[in-house]
Amino acid sequence: MHYRDLRDFIAQLESRGELRRISAPVSPHLEMTALADRVLRSGGPALLFENPTGHRMPVLAN
């Protein structure tokens, strides 16, 4: 499948119910990777960490 940009990819994931947005602050040091590892290994949705602690850029784990 072709996507115009990352926003388009995220919108497609969300429209198919394959994205979970996490708005709570999450530490990118160990906490974020532990959550992503657990969810993605179980076949769960992609994760969009909207508020990584100490950073302004969101993080997408797919």
PyMOL commands that set and color helices and strands:
alter all, ss='L'
color gray80, all
select helices_A, chain A and resi 6-15+31-41
alter helices_A, ss='H'
color red, helices_A
select strands_A, chain A and resi 19-22+46-49+59-61
alter strands_A, ss='S'
color yellow, strands_A
deselect
rebuild
show_as cartoon
